[in-house]
Structures are given as C-alpha cells and as structure tokens.
Amino acid sequence: MSKNKQNKEHRVIVDFKHMMTENQQLYKNDIAFLKNLGKNKFEEITYDTYVSQVDAVGTALIKRGYGDTFIGVIGPNSYEWCVAYMAAFNGKNVVVPIDKELSADEIEYIVKEANVKVLFYDSKQQEKINEIKKRNTFIETYICLDKDIDIPLATIIDQGSKLIKNGNTTYKDIVIDPEELSVLLFTSGTTGMAKGVMLNHRNLAMEMHGIARIIGIDRESRSFSVLPLHHTFESTCGFLSMMYCGGTMGFCEGLRQFADNIVEIKPTIMLVVPLILEGLHTKIFKAANAKTVTKIAFKILLFIAPILSFPTRKKLFSSVHNSLGGEVKYFITGASAISVKVSKDFDKMGIKVLQGYGLTETSPIALGNSEFNYKHGALGVPFPGVEIRLEDIDENGIGEIMIKGSNVMMGYYNNELATNEAIEDGWFHSGDLARVDKDGFYFMTGRKKNLIITKTGKNIFPEELEAVLNENQFIFESMVSGTEEDVTKEDFIQAHIVPNIDKIKEAFGKLPSKDEIKKFIEDEIKIINKKLPTFKKIKRIIIRDEEFEKTTTKKIKRHKNK
C-alpha cells in the first residue's frame, strides 16, 4: 500500500453536453479516437471532428421528429457506437445501450420495454434485426452504423451537417437537465427478469470527478477498449472518462487481433475483468518458463522487484511491456475478485492493478483503489463523494454493502416496488457482502443471494472457496454450490471444475484419460481440503469439459451452469 500524494484537481462538469462543447475548444486538434479500419489500421479522429459528427446526428434526429424519445444502440465497440451514444445522450432523448450478445427475443423484450423508437445497430446484428422487424412495428427507424443498410449513419451525419451549415441550431441549443433520465441500462436480457436502471448526467458527472481524483488520467492518456461498451463499467470508466480528460480511445477488433491492436494503440490504461488479466498473466509466465535460463532469470527479477522503483521495474520487464504496447501504467479491474498473486505479479512487473467495486445501479464505481492508495485483493475505499456502510454485520465483521451518494441510480424503470426494495432512505442495498479492515479498505466475501447456509447455521460464501480453488494451477475455473445427500439429507459442498488441461498434460507428460483427470483433481482437492474448516470442505467434484457460460463481463451465470 502506498500513500504518497493525490492527483491534481480536474475540471468540474455538470453535464456532458457542456463538457463536449468545451472539449471542441480545449482539445480541438487532439486525437479522441483511433477508428478501426480493419487489418490493424486506424484513422485518427480529432475532438473537433467527433463533436461535429455528434452534433450532426443529434440535429438530424430532431429534424426526423426524434427530439424526445428512447434510442437504442447495439453493436461491437466502435467509433460509430460512440457517436450514436453521445448524440442521444446529449439531446433530450434517452439512450438505451443493448448487449450485442443477446438473442433476438431478448433484444425485442428490451426495446419493447423501453419503447425504443430509433435503433442504431451494427450489420453484424443484421440477422437478429431482421427477425425483430418481422414481428413488430414499434421501432420506427433503423440506422446502420457501418454499412449502407436501412438508413446509413453516414447519411444521418451528412443530413445533420448540412442542416447545421444552413443555420439549424436546435440540437446545439439544447440545455441539459442533469436530473432527468438520460441513460437506461438493462441488467439482464432475460424476459421477465430484466430491470432497467435509470441514470442521469448528474450520476455520471460525479463518476468523472471521482475517477480523475483517484487515477492519473489526462489528455496524454490512451485507453484500449476490450470490454463491451453497453456495460456501464466500460462506458463510464473507459469511454466517458477518456472524453472527460481529453484522452484517446482505441478499440480491440477481436480476440485474434488483440496482440496486434494493443501494440499499435499503445494504451496507458486498460479496463479488464479478472479473467482477461489472469489470461495475460498465464501467457506471460508460460513464455518466461519456456526455457530454463529465462525461467530462473524471471523468478530472480520478480523476487527483487518490490525494492525497485516502477520505472526500473518497467525496464527489467521490458519484454512484457512491449507485448502490451510499451506504455501501460494501470489495469483497472472489477466485476469479480482478482487473484492477489496476479495483482502482485503485475505490480512487480511495473503495472499497477487497481481493483474497484460497483454496480450498474451505482454508475458504477462505489469503492476503489487509487493510484497512490491501494491494497492487493481489496475492493478499495469509498469512492470520492460516496458513503459506504455495512448492514447486518455478523460475528466475523461481515455485512451487506450499503451505498449512498450522487452516483446511486434514479431507480428501476417502471418498477417502483423493486426501487423501494433496493433503496431505503437514500441507501442502496448492494446484495454484496464484505468486511472492512483497520485502514478502511473493503474486502468482498460473497453475494448475499449466493450465500450457502448449512443446517447447522454456518455461512459459506461460494466466491471465497472458488478463489481458493482457482489459485490451484491445475484448475482453470470453478463454481461452488451447496447440496444435500439424497438419503441422509445431510448438506455438503460440491464444486464444478474446469481442469487446466495444459498444466495437467505437463504433469503427466501426456494427455491423460478422463478418469485420470478426475482422480488427479480429486487428489488436488484433498490437499486443498486439509486447509479448510470441516464445514467448508468440498465433498464432491463434477468435472466439466467446457468453460462455464458467462455474462459479457465474464461473470459465471450460476443459474445456467448448475
């Protein structure tokens, strides 16, 4: 942990419309985006061009009769997505970002629920869009982000630009009410389960001020966008924060292009989920261990690194930094707990891993580690301007995280009952359980709804056991649950496990049979169980051939993987 200094104060914003107008003056010729052209080629888009195109789209929408409606945006991360989002967000409209991984039925449910009248979409969604078109007439206008289908985005930009040139200022003259609904984010696409989280400019402006205070972002910052932009973590902490500080945003074209893209973009900051970071960690160590000499040298460098400065660490691990573009200073991670070992290892290699915590309902950050004040494995301390307390604290100091502040959502869309259950006297019930240490750092212990309560009254947090299991080199990932014996009805813990086949092959010297793999993992579990209290011991394991089904932020869908 370090407490050396705090970041300089950044500008105060009330709404993003005014912010973007300022940006066009402050950062006029600075690069806002590296627009993908395919085959690892990029076009530099200045702030002047970006703001002009956002204004053009907003103006054209008003001209077409959409000055106060719900506007959906769906597609992969792209410059065009950011144009459509900001044009709707900074008008009197409500922008509805939609997960591109949803089925046609799930997309249809969301656009119906939100009464979406205009849908911006990417051509990769064409098949699903055609299905939706056949079944409904409530979407009035379809605008394609990347091709000449329906109404192309380029046509909208051209129409709006001509209107502005001829003196139309209807969009530019809009004054934003920061308290009005501006963003509607659905927490799930499943029919009957989806809840629309209502956010406004005030919620998100507060996040900008907090991010600027705890992370060293400025106009020299460059982000590499990998996580889905429809999710509030990437859209707020990646996209909007880059726009706020005058930085540059680049996009990953896909997993196959990841290595080439990151070297070309040279990001200084990258938002990741633990699964991505742990994958990078595995790749780095696999390369280092390929030869005995490099393996020994790598271990020695890791051993001495903690006593060295970060610039020195960067030089010693130059090959690691070069593979990431050479400029990465921070990995910002959330969604689930990161392995302490992975976090410490990157720290030793000269890259800080700053874990945070939040939910869509809190815009999203509520807790965070800062550039100068962090602990490995911790969720962090309360985000600037946010109050945190634990409720219903048990004998172990564990309680539910309660959150209060300007970042807390307006409520759930058309769902007063759910809103009242979630928010009491301004305090939001997170449903997550944590403890706090003497320094004020919070540590996650589990989800309240995932809590396993044994018949003897013992509380077991699946995430805690999963973290222990996943530290084992022969286990790729795991999911823990409680069950009971058929005859005696005694309860016990079982674990669904995806083996790390590469590591097991190394141990066997060949590809073992399924029975050998199961026996091997069972032996590893016996070793792990020796370190666990009796009521937490894993009594049954179920070997899986495939990874668990996950959300777009790489959280295991527990209800679908049992």
C-alpha positions as CSV (number, residue, x, y, z in Angstrom):
1,M,0.0,0.0,0.0
2,S,1.2,3.5,-0.7
3,K,0.0,6.9,0.3
4,N,2.3,9.4,-1.3
5,K,0.1,12.1,-2.9
6,Q,-3.2,12.9,-4.5
7,N,-3.9,13.7,-8.1
8,K,-4.3,17.3,-9.2
9,E,-7.9,18.7,-9.3
10,H,-9.7,18.3,-12.6
11,R,-12.4,20.5,-14.1
12,V,-15.9,20.3,-12.7
13,I,-18.7,19.3,-15.1
14,V,-22.4,19.3,-14.6
15,D,-23.5,17.7,-17.8
16,F,-21.8,16.1,-20.8
17,K,-23.3,18.4,-23.4
18,H,-21.5,21.3,-21.9
19,M,-18.4,19.1,-21.5
20,M,-18.3,18.2,-25.2
21,T,-18.8,21.8,-26.2
22,E,-15.8,22.7,-24.1
23,N,-13.8,19.7,-25.5
24,Q,-14.2,21.1,-29.0
25,Q,-12.3,24.2,-27.9
26,L,-9.9,22.7,-25.3
27,Y,-8.8,19.6,-27.3
28,K,-9.8,20.7,-30.8
29,N,-7.0,19.0,-32.7
30,D,-6.2,16.3,-30.2
31,I,-7.0,12.7,-31.1
32,A,-10.2,11.5,-29.5
33,F,-10.4,8.1,-31.2
34,L,-8.4,5.6,-33.2
35,K,-11.2,4.4,-35.6
36,N,-10.8,0.8,-36.7
37,L,-10.4,0.4,-40.5
38,G,-9.6,-3.3,-40.3
39,K,-6.4,-5.3,-40.6
40,N,-4.9,-3.3,-37.7
41,K,-5.2,0.0,-39.5
42,F,-6.7,3.1,-37.7
43,E,-8.0,6.5,-38.7
44,E,-7.2,9.3,-36.2
45,I,-10.4,11.2,-35.3
46,T,-10.0,14.6,-33.6
47,Y,-12.2,16.0,-30.9
48,D,-13.3,18.7,-33.4
49,T,-14.5,16.0,-35.8
50,Y,-16.1,13.9,-33.2
51,V,-18.1,16.7,-31.6
52,S,-19.2,17.9,-35.0
53,Q,-20.4,14.5,-36.0
54,V,-22.3,14.0,-32.7
55,D,-24.0,17.4,-33.2
56,A,-24.8,16.4,-36.8
57,V,-26.5,13.2,-35.7
58,G,-28.4,14.9,-32.9
59,T,-29.6,17.6,-35.3
60,A,-30.7,15.1,-37.9
61,L,-32.6,13.1,-35.3
62,I,-34.6,16.2,-34.2
63,K,-35.3,17.0,-37.9
64,R,-36.8,13.5,-38.3
65,G,-39.0,14.0,-35.2
66,Y,-36.9,12.3,-32.6
67,G,-36.1,15.1,-30.2
68,D,-37.5,13.4,-27.1
69,T,-37.6,9.7,-27.3
70,F,-35.8,6.4,-26.4
71,I,-33.0,5.5,-28.7
72,G,-31.3,2.1,-28.7
73,V,-27.7,1.4,-29.6
74,I,-26.4,-2.1,-30.3
75,G,-23.2,-3.4,-31.8
76,P,-19.5,-4.1,-31.1
77,N,-17.2,-1.4,-29.6
78,S,-16.6,1.2,-32.3
79,Y,-16.2,4.8,-33.0
80,E,-19.7,4.8,-34.7
81,W,-21.2,3.4,-31.5
82,C,-19.7,6.3,-29.5
83,V,-21.1,8.8,-32.0
84,A,-24.6,7.3,-31.7
85,Y,-24.5,7.0,-27.9
86,M,-23.3,10.6,-27.3
87,A,-25.8,12.1,-29.8
88,A,-28.7,10.5,-28.0
89,F,-27.2,11.1,-24.5
90,N,-26.6,14.8,-25.1
91,G,-30.1,15.5,-26.6
92,K,-33.4,15.3,-24.8
93,N,-33.5,11.6,-25.7
94,V,-32.8,8.6,-23.5
95,V,-30.0,6.3,-24.8
96,V,-30.6,2.6,-24.3
97,P,-27.3,0.6,-24.7
98,I,-28.1,-3.1,-25.6
99,D,-25.9,-6.1,-25.2
100,K,-24.9,-7.4,-28.7
101,E,-24.7,-11.0,-27.3
102,L,-28.5,-11.1,-26.6
103,S,-30.8,-13.2,-28.7
104,A,-33.4,-11.6,-30.9
105,D,-36.1,-12.4,-28.4
106,E,-34.1,-10.7,-25.6
107,I,-33.4,-7.7,-27.7
108,E,-37.0,-7.4,-28.6
109,Y,-38.1,-7.6,-25.0
110,I,-35.8,-4.7,-24.1
111,V,-36.8,-2.4,-27.0
112,K,-40.4,-3.1,-26.2
113,E,-40.0,-2.5,-22.5
114,A,-38.2,0.8,-23.2
115,N,-40.5,1.8,-26.1
116,V,-37.4,2.4,-28.3
117,K,-38.4,4.3,-31.5
118,V,-34.9,4.5,-33.1
119,L,-32.4,1.7,-33.2
120,F,-28.7,2.2,-34.2
121,Y,-27.2,-1.2,-35.0
122,D,-24.2,-2.8,-36.5
123,S,-24.5,-5.0,-39.6
124,K,-23.2,-8.0,-37.5
125,Q,-26.6,-7.9,-35.8
126,Q,-28.5,-8.0,-39.2
127,E,-30.0,-11.4,-38.8
128,K,-31.4,-10.6,-35.4
129,I,-32.6,-7.2,-36.5
130,N,-34.5,-8.8,-39.5
131,E,-36.2,-11.2,-37.0
132,I,-37.3,-8.2,-34.9
133,K,-38.5,-6.3,-38.0
134,K,-40.8,-9.2,-38.9
135,R,-42.5,-9.4,-35.6
136,N,-43.1,-5.7,-34.6
137,T,-43.7,-2.2,-35.9
138,F,-42.9,-0.2,-32.7
139,I,-39.3,0.6,-33.9
140,E,-39.9,3.4,-36.4
141,T,-36.3,4.0,-37.7
142,Y,-33.3,1.7,-38.1
143,I,-29.9,3.3,-38.6
144,C,-27.0,1.1,-39.6
145,L,-23.7,2.1,-38.0
146,D,-21.3,0.5,-40.5
147,K,-23.0,-0.2,-43.9
148,D,-25.4,1.1,-46.4
149,I,-28.4,-0.7,-45.0
150,D,-31.7,0.8,-43.9
151,I,-30.5,4.4,-43.2
152,P,-26.7,4.5,-43.0
153,L,-25.1,6.5,-40.2
154,A,-23.1,8.4,-42.9
155,T,-26.4,9.6,-44.4
156,I,-27.6,10.9,-41.0
157,I,-24.3,12.7,-40.4
158,D,-24.4,14.3,-43.9
159,Q,-28.0,15.4,-43.4
160,G,-27.3,16.9,-39.9
161,S,-24.1,18.6,-41.1
162,K,-26.0,20.4,-43.9
163,L,-28.7,21.5,-41.5
164,I,-26.1,23.0,-39.2
165,K,-24.3,24.7,-42.1
166,N,-27.6,26.3,-43.0
167,G,-28.1,27.7,-39.5
168,N,-30.0,25.0,-37.7
169,T,-29.0,25.1,-34.0
170,T,-31.9,23.1,-32.5
171,Y,-29.6,20.4,-31.1
172,K,-26.7,22.7,-30.1
173,D,-29.2,25.0,-28.2
174,I,-30.5,22.1,-26.0
175,V,-29.9,22.7,-22.3
176,I,-29.5,19.5,-20.3
177,D,-31.3,19.0,-17.0
178,P,-28.7,16.8,-15.2
179,E,-31.5,15.3,-13.0
180,E,-33.6,14.0,-16.0
181,L,-33.4,10.4,-17.1
182,S,-30.7,10.1,-19.8
183,V,-29.5,6.5,-19.9
184,L,-31.5,3.3,-19.4
185,L,-29.3,0.2,-18.8
186,F,-30.9,-3.2,-18.5
187,T,-29.2,-5.5,-16.0
188,S,-30.4,-8.7,-17.9
189,G,-31.9,-9.5,-21.2
190,T,-34.0,-12.4,-19.9
191,T,-37.7,-11.9,-20.4
192,G,-39.4,-11.2,-17.1
193,M,-36.0,-10.7,-15.3
194,A,-34.7,-7.6,-16.9
195,K,-34.6,-4.4,-14.8
196,G,-34.0,-1.1,-16.4
197,V,-31.5,1.0,-14.4
198,M,-32.2,4.8,-14.8
199,L,-29.2,7.1,-14.8
200,N,-28.8,10.8,-15.5
201,H,-26.0,13.3,-16.2
202,R,-25.5,14.0,-12.5
203,N,-24.9,10.4,-11.7
204,L,-22.2,10.1,-14.4
205,A,-20.6,13.5,-13.9
206,M,-19.9,12.6,-10.3
207,E,-18.1,9.5,-11.5
208,M,-15.9,11.6,-13.7
209,H,-14.8,13.8,-10.8
210,G,-14.0,10.7,-8.7
211,I,-12.1,8.9,-11.4
212,A,-10.0,11.9,-12.1
213,R,-9.1,12.1,-8.4
214,I,-8.0,8.5,-7.9
215,I,-6.4,7.6,-11.3
216,G,-3.8,9.5,-13.2
217,I,-5.8,10.3,-16.4
218,D,-5.2,13.3,-18.5
219,R,-5.1,14.3,-22.2
220,E,-2.0,12.1,-22.7
221,S,-4.0,9.0,-21.6
222,R,-4.9,6.3,-24.1
223,S,-7.4,3.5,-23.4
224,F,-7.7,0.2,-25.1
225,S,-11.4,-0.8,-25.2
226,V,-11.9,-4.5,-24.8
227,L,-14.9,-4.9,-22.5
228,P,-18.4,-4.3,-24.0
229,L,-19.4,-0.6,-24.3
230,H,-23.1,-1.4,-23.5
231,H,-21.9,-2.1,-19.9
232,T,-21.6,0.8,-17.5
233,F,-18.1,-0.2,-16.4
234,E,-16.6,0.3,-19.9
235,S,-18.9,3.1,-21.0
236,T,-18.4,5.2,-17.8
237,C,-14.8,4.4,-16.8
238,G,-13.4,3.8,-20.3
239,F,-15.4,5.9,-22.9
240,L,-16.8,8.8,-20.9
241,S,-13.7,9.2,-18.7
242,M,-11.5,9.5,-21.8
243,M,-13.8,12.1,-23.2
244,Y,-13.7,14.0,-19.9
245,C,-9.9,14.1,-19.6
246,G,-9.2,14.7,-23.3
247,G,-7.6,11.3,-23.8
248,T,-7.6,8.9,-26.8
249,M,-9.7,5.8,-27.1
250,G,-8.8,2.8,-29.3
251,F,-10.8,-0.4,-29.8
252,C,-9.9,-4.1,-29.9
253,E,-11.1,-5.5,-33.2
254,G,-11.4,-9.0,-31.7
255,L,-9.5,-11.7,-29.8
256,R,-7.5,-12.7,-32.8
257,Q,-6.4,-9.0,-33.3
258,F,-5.8,-8.3,-29.6
259,A,-2.0,-8.7,-29.6
260,D,-1.6,-6.6,-32.8
261,N,-4.1,-3.9,-31.7
262,I,-2.6,-3.3,-28.3
263,V,0.9,-2.9,-29.7
264,E,-0.4,-0.4,-32.3
265,I,-2.6,1.6,-29.9
266,K,-0.1,1.7,-27.1
267,P,-2.6,2.2,-24.3
268,T,-1.7,3.8,-20.9
269,I,-4.8,2.4,-19.2
270,M,-6.9,-0.7,-19.8
271,L,-10.2,-1.8,-18.2
272,V,-10.3,-5.6,-17.8
273,V,-12.2,-8.3,-15.9
274,P,-10.1,-10.7,-13.8
275,L,-10.5,-13.5,-16.4
276,I,-8.7,-11.3,-19.1
277,L,-6.0,-10.3,-16.7
278,E,-5.4,-13.8,-15.4
279,G,-5.2,-15.0,-19.1
280,L,-2.5,-12.4,-19.8
281,H,-0.7,-13.5,-16.6
282,T,-0.7,-17.1,-17.7
283,K,0.6,-16.2,-21.2
284,I,3.4,-14.1,-19.8
285,F,4.5,-16.8,-17.3
286,K,4.2,-19.5,-20.0
287,A,6.6,-17.6,-22.2
288,A,9.0,-16.9,-19.4
289,N,9.0,-20.6,-18.4
290,A,9.7,-21.9,-21.9
291,K,13.4,-22.1,-21.3
292,T,15.2,-22.9,-18.0
293,V,17.5,-19.9,-18.2
294,T,14.7,-17.4,-18.8
295,K,12.6,-19.1,-16.1
296,I,15.3,-18.7,-13.5
297,A,16.0,-15.1,-14.5
298,F,12.3,-14.2,-14.4
299,K,12.0,-15.6,-10.9
300,I,15.0,-13.6,-9.7
301,L,13.6,-10.4,-11.2
302,L,10.2,-11.0,-9.6
303,F,12.0,-11.6,-6.2
304,I,14.0,-8.3,-6.2
305,A,11.3,-6.1,-8.0
306,P,9.5,-4.9,-4.8
307,I,12.5,-2.9,-3.7
308,L,12.9,-1.2,-7.1
309,S,11.0,1.8,-8.5
310,F,8.3,1.4,-11.1
311,P,10.4,2.9,-13.9
312,T,13.1,0.4,-13.1
313,R,10.7,-2.5,-13.0
314,K,9.4,-1.4,-16.4
315,K,12.9,-1.6,-17.8
316,L,13.6,-5.0,-16.3
317,F,10.4,-6.4,-17.7
318,S,10.6,-4.6,-21.0
319,S,9.5,-7.7,-23.0
320,V,6.3,-7.8,-21.0
321,H,5.6,-4.1,-21.5
322,N,6.5,-4.2,-25.2
323,S,3.9,-7.0,-25.7
324,L,1.3,-4.7,-24.2
325,G,2.3,-1.7,-26.4
326,G,5.0,-0.4,-24.0
327,E,3.0,2.3,-22.2
328,V,0.5,0.6,-19.9
329,K,0.5,2.1,-16.4
330,Y,-2.7,0.7,-15.0
331,F,-5.1,-2.2,-15.3
332,I,-8.5,-1.2,-13.9
333,T,-10.4,-4.3,-12.9
334,G,-13.8,-5.1,-11.5
335,A,-16.8,-7.5,-11.9
336,S,-15.3,-10.1,-9.6
337,A,-12.3,-10.6,-7.3
338,I,-8.9,-10.7,-8.8
339,S,-6.3,-13.2,-7.7
340,V,-3.9,-11.5,-5.2
341,K,-1.0,-13.3,-6.8
342,V,-1.8,-12.0,-10.3
343,S,-2.2,-8.5,-8.9
344,K,1.1,-8.6,-7.1
345,D,2.9,-10.1,-10.0
346,F,1.9,-7.3,-12.4
347,D,2.8,-4.8,-9.7
348,K,6.3,-6.4,-9.6
349,M,6.5,-6.0,-13.4
350,G,5.7,-2.3,-13.2
351,I,2.0,-2.2,-13.9
352,K,-0.5,-1.3,-11.1
353,V,-3.7,-3.3,-10.9
354,L,-6.4,-1.1,-9.4
355,Q,-9.4,-3.1,-8.3
356,G,-12.7,-1.3,-7.9
357,Y,-16.3,-2.3,-6.9
358,G,-19.6,-1.1,-8.1
359,L,-22.9,-2.0,-9.8
360,T,-24.8,-0.6,-12.8
361,E,-27.1,0.9,-10.1
362,T,-24.2,3.0,-8.8
363,S,-23.0,4.3,-12.1
364,P,-20.9,2.1,-11.5
365,I,-18.0,2.8,-9.0
366,A,-18.7,2.9,-5.3
367,L,-15.3,1.6,-3.9
368,G,-11.9,1.8,-5.5
369,N,-8.2,1.5,-5.0
370,S,-6.4,4.7,-6.1
371,E,-3.1,5.3,-7.8
372,F,-1.5,6.2,-4.5
373,N,-3.6,4.3,-2.0
374,Y,-4.2,0.6,-2.7
375,K,-4.1,-2.9,-1.3
376,H,-3.9,-6.1,-3.3
377,G,-7.1,-8.1,-3.1
378,A,-9.1,-5.2,-1.7
379,L,-12.2,-3.6,-3.3
380,G,-10.7,-0.3,-2.2
381,V,-12.0,2.6,-0.1
382,P,-15.2,4.6,-0.6
383,F,-15.2,6.5,-3.9
384,P,-15.0,10.3,-3.6
385,G,-18.4,11.6,-2.6
386,V,-19.8,8.2,-1.8
387,E,-20.8,6.9,1.6
388,I,-20.4,3.2,2.4
389,R,-21.6,1.3,5.5
390,L,-22.1,-2.4,6.3
391,E,-25.5,-3.6,7.4
392,D,-26.5,-6.6,9.5
393,I,-22.8,-7.3,10.5
394,D,-22.2,-10.8,11.7
395,E,-19.8,-12.1,14.3
396,N,-17.0,-12.1,11.7
397,G,-17.5,-8.5,10.8
398,I,-19.2,-9.3,7.5
399,G,-22.2,-7.3,6.4
400,E,-24.1,-6.2,3.3
401,I,-22.5,-3.2,1.5
402,M,-24.8,-0.2,1.6
403,I,-24.2,2.7,-0.8
404,K,-25.3,6.4,-0.7
405,G,-24.3,9.2,-3.0
406,S,-25.0,11.1,-6.2
407,N,-23.9,8.1,-8.1
408,V,-26.9,6.0,-6.9
409,M,-29.4,5.4,-9.7
410,M,-32.7,7.3,-10.0
411,G,-34.5,3.9,-9.7
412,Y,-35.7,1.0,-11.8
413,Y,-37.7,1.9,-14.9
414,N,-41.4,1.4,-14.4
415,N,-40.8,-0.7,-11.3
416,E,-41.5,1.2,-8.1
417,L,-41.7,-1.9,-6.0
418,A,-38.2,-3.0,-6.9
419,T,-36.9,0.5,-6.5
420,N,-38.3,0.8,-3.0
421,E,-36.8,-2.6,-2.1
422,A,-33.4,-1.6,-3.3
423,I,-33.2,2.0,-2.0
424,E,-34.1,2.9,1.6
425,D,-33.6,6.5,2.8
426,G,-31.1,7.0,0.0
427,W,-29.1,3.9,0.9
428,F,-28.8,1.3,-1.9
429,H,-28.8,-2.3,-0.9
430,S,-26.0,-3.9,-3.0
431,G,-26.7,-7.5,-2.1
432,D,-22.9,-8.0,-1.8
433,L,-21.2,-9.0,1.5
434,A,-17.9,-7.5,2.7
435,R,-15.7,-6.8,5.6
436,V,-13.6,-3.7,6.3
437,D,-10.1,-3.6,7.7
438,K,-8.5,-1.1,10.2
439,D,-7.3,1.1,7.2
440,G,-10.8,1.4,5.8
441,F,-10.3,-1.0,2.9
442,Y,-13.2,-3.2,2.0
443,F,-12.8,-6.9,1.0
444,M,-15.5,-8.9,-0.7
445,T,-16.7,-12.1,0.9
446,G,-19.6,-13.0,-1.4
447,R,-23.1,-12.3,-2.7
448,K,-25.9,-12.3,-0.3
449,K,-28.1,-14.3,-2.7
450,N,-25.3,-16.8,-3.3
451,L,-24.8,-17.4,0.4
452,I,-24.8,-21.1,1.4
453,I,-26.3,-21.6,4.8
454,T,-25.8,-25.1,6.3
455,K,-28.3,-26.8,8.5
456,T,-26.0,-26.1,11.4
457,G,-26.3,-22.4,10.7
458,K,-22.8,-22.0,9.2
459,N,-22.4,-19.4,6.4
460,I,-20.3,-20.3,3.4
461,F,-19.5,-17.8,0.6
462,P,-19.0,-19.7,-2.7
463,E,-16.8,-16.9,-4.1
464,E,-14.4,-17.4,-1.2
465,L,-13.9,-21.1,-1.9
466,E,-13.8,-20.5,-5.7
467,A,-10.9,-18.1,-5.1
468,V,-9.0,-20.8,-3.2
469,L,-9.7,-23.4,-5.9
470,N,-8.8,-21.1,-8.7
471,E,-5.4,-20.5,-7.2
472,N,-4.5,-24.1,-7.9
473,Q,-2.5,-24.3,-11.2
474,F,-4.4,-27.5,-12.3
475,I,-7.9,-25.8,-12.0
476,F,-8.9,-23.4,-14.8
477,E,-12.1,-22.2,-13.2
478,S,-14.7,-23.4,-10.7
479,M,-18.2,-22.9,-9.3
480,V,-19.1,-23.9,-5.8
481,S,-22.6,-24.7,-4.6
482,G,-24.4,-26.3,-1.6
483,T,-26.4,-29.5,-1.9
484,E,-27.6,-32.4,0.2
485,E,-27.2,-36.1,0.3
486,D,-30.1,-38.0,-1.2
487,V,-30.6,-40.5,1.7
488,T,-29.4,-38.8,4.8
489,K,-30.3,-35.3,3.7
490,E,-27.0,-34.0,5.1
491,D,-25.8,-30.9,3.4
492,F,-22.3,-30.6,1.8
493,I,-20.3,-28.5,-0.6
494,Q,-19.8,-29.5,-4.2
495,A,-17.6,-27.9,-6.9
496,H,-18.0,-27.9,-10.6
497,I,-14.5,-27.7,-12.0
498,V,-13.0,-27.0,-15.4
499,P,-9.5,-28.5,-15.4
500,N,-6.4,-26.7,-16.7
501,I,-5.7,-29.4,-19.3
502,D,-2.3,-27.9,-20.4
503,K,-1.0,-28.0,-16.9
504,I,-2.2,-31.5,-16.3
505,K,-0.6,-32.7,-19.5
506,E,2.7,-31.2,-18.3
507,A,2.3,-33.1,-15.1
508,F,1.5,-36.4,-16.8
509,G,3.8,-36.0,-19.8
510,K,0.9,-36.9,-22.0
511,L,-2.8,-36.3,-22.4
512,P,-4.5,-38.3,-19.6
513,S,-7.8,-40.0,-19.8
514,K,-11.0,-38.5,-18.3
515,D,-10.8,-40.9,-15.4
516,E,-7.2,-40.0,-14.8
517,I,-8.0,-36.3,-14.9
518,K,-10.9,-36.7,-12.4
519,K,-8.6,-38.7,-10.0
520,F,-5.9,-36.1,-10.4
521,I,-8.2,-33.2,-9.5
522,E,-9.7,-35.2,-6.6
523,D,-6.2,-35.6,-5.2
524,E,-5.7,-31.8,-5.5
525,I,-9.0,-31.2,-3.7
526,K,-7.8,-33.4,-0.8
527,I,-4.8,-31.2,-0.4
528,I,-6.9,-28.1,-0.5
529,N,-9.4,-29.5,2.0
530,K,-6.7,-30.0,4.6
531,K,-6.5,-26.2,4.9
532,L,-10.3,-25.7,5.2
533,P,-12.6,-26.0,8.2
534,T,-14.8,-29.1,8.2
535,F,-18.0,-27.3,7.2
536,K,-16.2,-25.8,4.2
537,K,-14.6,-28.9,2.9
538,I,-15.5,-29.9,-0.7
539,K,-17.1,-33.3,-0.6
540,R,-18.0,-33.8,-4.3
541,I,-16.5,-32.6,-7.6
542,I,-18.0,-32.5,-11.0
543,I,-15.6,-32.3,-13.9
544,R,-16.6,-30.1,-16.9
545,D,-15.3,-30.4,-20.4
546,E,-16.2,-26.8,-21.3
547,E,-15.9,-23.4,-19.7
548,F,-18.9,-22.0,-17.8
549,E,-21.4,-19.9,-19.6
550,K,-20.7,-16.3,-18.7
551,T,-22.1,-12.8,-18.9
552,T,-20.4,-10.3,-21.2
553,T,-18.4,-9.0,-18.2
554,K,-17.2,-12.6,-17.7
555,K,-19.2,-13.4,-14.6
556,I,-20.3,-17.0,-14.3
557,K,-24.1,-17.4,-14.9
558,R,-24.7,-19.5,-11.8
559,H,-28.3,-20.3,-12.6
560,K,-27.4,-21.7,-16.0
561,N,-24.4,-23.7,-15.0
562,K,-25.7,-25.9,-12.3
